Amino acid sequence: MQLDSSVGGYMPGYIIDKYNQKNAYWEHDNNPLRPHVELTGGLHSGAFFNSDPIMHDFFFLNVVA
């Protein structure tokens, strides 16, 4: 586990790794021909976090809380 005091003690990479382990993070590859995330407000996003699988990982939640 890597620490970084600028983000509450945990590097964003650590959190993204946990999301990746649960197939809960998706990042667009900037290819305009590939699908992308459309937000409810109609804007587009280059990445998406699905927090539902993470919310069931109580150890992870206790570590980052």
N, C-alpha and C positions, 0 to 999 in steps of 0.2 A: 504494500500500500504506500503510495507516494503522498507526501504532505506538501501543501502549499498554503501558507497563511493568508494569501490574498483572496482565496475563495473558501473561507471557512475551514481550512485544514485539508481539503481534498482536492487534488487536481481534477479538472474537468475530464481528463482522459480516463481516470479511474472510474468515474461515474459512467462515461460512455462505454467503457469496457464491460461494465455490469449490464448495461442495457443491451449491448451486443450479445453477451452470453445468453440472454433470454430472447433473442431475436426481436427486441423491442425498440431498436434504433435503426432508422433508415436515412441515408444521405444521398441526395441527387448527385449524379456525376457530371452535371452541367451540359449534358447532351440534350439539346432541345427536342429531339425526336423521341426521347424516353418519357415515361410517365413521371409526374411530379405531384406534390401535395398541394391541393387547393384547400385553403382555410375556409371556415364558415363565413367569414366576411368577404370572400371572393378573391382575396389576395393569394399569392403563391409562396410556398416555402421551399427552401433547399434542403430541409431536413425535417424529420418527424420523430418524436419520442412517444411511444405507447407505454404509459406508466402503469397500466393494469397489471402486467406480470410482475413488475417491480414492487407494487403495493403488497404483494403476497410474500415477499422476501423479508421477513422480520429481522433477520440478522443484518442485512444491508441497511434497512431503515434505521436500526439502532446505531449502526456505525456512522452514518452520515447525519444523523439528527443532532 
